[in-house]
Amino acid sequence: MPRRKRLTDAGISRLRPGAREYTVWDTKLAGLGIRVRPSGSRTWVYHCKSADGVRKMSFGPAALREVEDVRRACLETATTAVDADMNVDKTAPLFRDFVAGPWKAACYDHCKPSTQRGFGDILKRQLLPAFGSRRLHRITRSIVLRWFETHSKTAPGSTNVALGLLRQILNHAVACGHMDANPVLGIKRNPGRTITRFLSREEIGRLHRVLDGYACGSSSEAQQVDIIRLLLLTGCRKGEIVRLRREEVKGDRLELHDSKTGPRTVLLNARAREILERRTQQGNSPWVFPSVRNPSRHQFYGLRLWYAARREAGIEDVRLHDLRHTVASQAAMNGVPLPVVARLLGHRNVRMTMRYAHVGDREIEAAAERVGQAIAAMIAG
């Protein structure tokens, strides 16, 4: 328990040093204390609350200043801090007000609806609780680092995304003259997961056999089976299939109104067309995969069936998004040029496609064996 008493000059002179340093806090003026060190020295300390938090100050040795003199000095310091904060109130907006006002009008309102949903979730869950009540110029690098390191322990990926959004918001604050520099600049993102996982031919076969068992289950399970198969057959992103509208299905293609890179066309193979033709003939919901409980909404985004299916197929390390990697890899291994693979996946440039178009170890081993046999035959001949 902290030591508290009304400090007097006589009482301070009677304080004795202990084995460890300790502080006696004044009950008359909050934040004022006398620090006693093992060496016997006694020092005035004062903790003053301000917009930046708690400011810790020292007022020198207790032997050189009387208690009433120190109390007056502390009150003058506290008054100066309050005056400074009042001046700040007139010029610097709070983070939450800046986000809801200038930044929203200049940046947020010009984003796609899907991007706005993502930004809104990040603001609600991470940025507003951490920075919402702070004045913009009071957001320092140390404050940002403390927030980033805390959240990175449990969610490094989503914290990277939040850091990018915070950088954008504070860049706009600098442009508006509310900050001298962006404290986010120079903070390194958490290292991302190396994208090397995709399904082999054997794993694709096992997954489809497992899905066949669920296809005869409940209507929700049957829907999820078709969604998972479409992801593997088309290379689409999860949101593009889960939120697919009937009006976007145009025979042998999908005319997506909104994707990560904007509107795009997805050409369909025969198996994908069969699934979509069957689905569009059922019900009258605007969605290809409507919610079982409420057909006016699309299927639940989580796709819980995927976790059970991948466990039964023995591919628990595979993410749903790795099905998209699989399409790119199979295309590359079958000789499809990278620019064509980029169009297939809806990438803006080939550099992004090169991250996805991996060749697995088994395929490399098989290729090495074929090359070795060919060369061995030449040598023998």
N, C-alpha and C positions, 0 to 999 in steps of 0.2 A: 504493500500500500504506500502511496506517495506521502511524504511527510508534509503536513500543513500546519501553520500557526501564524499569528499576527507578528510580523517581523518588527523588532525594535533593535536599536543600536546595542543595548545591554544584552539582549537575548542572543544577538549574533556573536558577540564577544565570548559567550559561554559555549558556543558550538565546538565540539571536539572532533578531530579527524578519526575516521574509522579505517578498517582494512581496505575498504573500497570507497570510491567516490560516491557522494550522495548529494541530493538537492532538497532544501527546505523551501516550500512555496508559500508565498504571502497570501493570507486570507482576506486582506483588505483590497489588494489590487491583483486581479487575475492575470496570470502570466509572469509575474515577478517572482524571482527566487534567488536564493543564495546557494552557490555550489561550493561544497567543502571537499577538498581533495585529501588523499592520505598524507600528503606532505604538510598539511595544515593550512594551506592557502585558502582564502575565502573570496569568491568572485561573484559579482552581481550578474544575473542573466535575466533576459526578458524575452518571452515568446509572444509576438504580436500577430494577430490575425489580419490578413489582407486578401485582396482578390486573387493573389498568387498562391494563397495558402497561409501557412504559419512561417513568419520570419523570425529567426533566432538571432538575438543580439546579446552582446556583452557590454556592461557598463563599468568594467574595471574592478580593481580590488576593493573589497568592502572596507578596508582600513582607510581609504582615501575619500569616501563619500558617505554621507549620512543617509539613512533610509528615506527621510522625507524628500531630500534632494533627488534621490534616484526615482522615487515615485513621480515627482513632477516631470522629470526627463522622459520617463516612460509614457506619461499621459500626452506630452507634446509629440512624441514619436507616433503614438496611436492616432492622434488628430491629424497629423500630416498624411498618414497612410489613408485615412478615410477621405480626406480632401482629394488626394490623388485618384482614388477610385471613383469619386464623384465626377471628376473631370473626364475620366475614361468613359463613364456611362454616357456622356454626351457625344462621343466620337466613335467608339469601337462597338460594333454589334456583337451580340452573343452568337456563338456558333449555330445554335438552333434557329435563330432569327435570320441569319445570313443564308442558311440552307433553304429555309422556307420562302425567302424573298429573292434576292439578287441571283443566287446560284440556280434556283429552280427556274427562274424566268430565262436565264441565259444558257443553261446547259440541260437541265433535267427535262424541260418541256419539249426539247428538240430530239429526244431519244425515242427509240421504238418502244411500244408498250411492254414488250418482254424485258427490255433493258430497264425500263422504269420499275417494273416489278422487282427485279433483282436489286436495284439501287435502294428501293424502299425497304426491302428486307434487311439489307446491310445497315442502313441508317437506324432502323428500329432496334435491331438486335445488338449492334456494336458501337457505332459512332456517336449517336445521340446520348446514350447512357454515359459514355466516357467523356465527351467533349461538349455536350449540348449547353451546359450552364456556364461555360467559360467564354470570356471575351477572346476574340480572334487573336489579338496580339499577345494574349497570355498563354497561348498554346505553344509551349516550348519543345525543343527536341527531346529533353529528358522526359517530359510528360508523354510524348508520343512513343518513345522507346519503352517506357514502363508499360504502357497499354499493349504495345505490339508483343513484347516478350511474354506478358501474362497470357494473352489469348493464343499465342503460338504454341503454348504447351499442350493445349487440348485440340485446337483446330488450325493447324498451320496453313492449310490450303485456303480456307475461307478468310483467314486473317490476311493472307496475301492480297486477296481480292478487295478486302476492306481498306488495306493500306493504299491500294491503287486509287480507290474512290476518294479517300482522304487527301491524297496528293492532288487530285483534280480539283477538289473543292478549295483547298488552300492556295493552289495556283491562281484560281479566280479571285480569291481574297487578296493576294498580292497585286493582281492586275487592277483591283478596285482601290488600292491604296490603303487597305486596312492592316497589312503586314509588310514588314521590310523584306523578309525572305521566307521561303517555305521550309519549315522544320523537318518535313518528311524527306526532302532531297538527301540522298546519300545513305538512307536506311536500306539495308539489303533485305530482299525478300527471302523467305524460307526456301530452301532447296526443294524443287519439285520432284515428283516421282518420274523416273525414266520410263518412257513409253516403249516397252519392248514386248508386251504380252498380247498375244492373239491366239486364236484357236487353230490347231492343226486339223487336218482332214479327219483323223480318227476322233478328235474331240468334238468336231462338228457333228459327226455321226452319232456319238453318244448323247449329245445334247438333244438332238432331234428325236431320238428314241425315248428319252425321258419326257419330252414335250408331248409326244404322242399319247402317253399315259394320262396327262393332264387335260388333253383336248376333249376328252369325253366326260370331264368333270362338270362342275357348276358353270353357269353362264359367265361368271366373272373370271374363272380359271381359263375357260375357252377363249375369252377375249384377250387375256394376258398372253396366252400361247401365241395367238395370231400377231400380237404386237411384237413379241420377241422375235418371231420368225421374220416379220417384215424388217426389223432392224438389221438382221443378218442378211436378208436378201437385197436390201436397197442401200445400206450404208448410211441411212438417215440418222439424224440425232433423235434422242428419245422424245423431246418435246415436239418435234415435227410430226411424229407418228401419233403420239398420245393425243395431241390437239388437232389432229387432221379433220378437216370438215368435208362433208359430202361434195360440196361445190368445187373442192380442190382436186377431186378425182376425175380425170379426163381420159377415160379409156386406157390407153397404153402409157399414160404419164400422170404425174402429179404436178399441178400448177400451184405451188405453195405461195400464198400471199405474203407470208412473213417468216423468214428464217434468220439465223444468226448473221448471215451476210446479206439479208434483204430477200426480195422475191426471187424464187428460182424454180427451175423445172427439173423434175426427177423422172427419168425414163424407167419403166418397169419391165422386168422379165416376166415370163409366162407364169411362174409360180406366185410371184407377188400379185399379178393381175387376178389370178384365181381367188386369192384370199380377199382382195378388195372387192371383187364382184360379189362374192358371197356376203360380205359385210354390208355393202351398200343396199342390198336387197332386203335387209332386215330393218323393220321399224321405220319411223319417220323423223328421228332425231337429226338435228343439223350436224351432229358429230358422227364420224365413222365408228368410233368406239365410245359410246355414251356410258355414263354411270348407270349401273344396274338399279340403284335406288332412285336416281333423279336423271332421266334421259335428257333433260335440258342442259346438263353439264357433261363434260368429257370424263373419261375413265380416270380413276385415281392415279396420280402421278407416280406413286411409289413402286408399283409393280412388285408386290411382295412375293409373288410366285417365283420370280427370278432366283431368289436366295435358296429356295427349296430345290429348284431344278438344277442349279449349278452344283449344289452339294451332292445330289444323287448322281450327277454326271461326273463327279470327281474333278471339278474345275473351280473350286472355291476361291482361288486367287484371281479369277477373271471378273472384271467389272462389266456392267452392262454396256458401257461405252467402248469396251474392248471389242465388241461385235463390229463396231465401225472400223476399228483398226484391222480386223480380220478381212473385211471387204477390200480395203486398200491393199493389204498384203497379198491376198489371192489374185487381185487384178495385176499387181506388179509381177508376181511369179508366173502368171500366164501371159506375160509379154505385152500387157497394155501400157502404152507410153504414159509417163507421169503427167503430162498436160491433160490427157484424157481422164486419168484417175482424179486429177484436181477438179475437173468439171463434174465427174461422177459424184464426188463428195461435197461439191458446193464450196470449194476453197477459192479464195481470191488469187492466190499465187501458188506456184509449185513448191516453194520452200516449205510451206505448211504441210503439203502432201508428203514430202520426203520424211517428215517426222513419223508418219503413220505407216508408210510402205516398207515394213520390215520383212526380212526373210528369216524364218525360224531355224534353230540349230539342226532339227531333223532334216529340213529341206537342204541345208548346206551339206550335211553329212551325205545325203543321198546323191547330191550333185558331185561331191568330191569322189564318191565311189564310182559313179558313172564315168567321170573323167579319168580316174585311175585305171579302170578296166579298159577304156578305149586306148590309152597310151600303152598299157601293158600288152594289148593285142598288137599294136604297131611294133613294139619292140620284139615280140615273139615272131612276128611275121618277117 
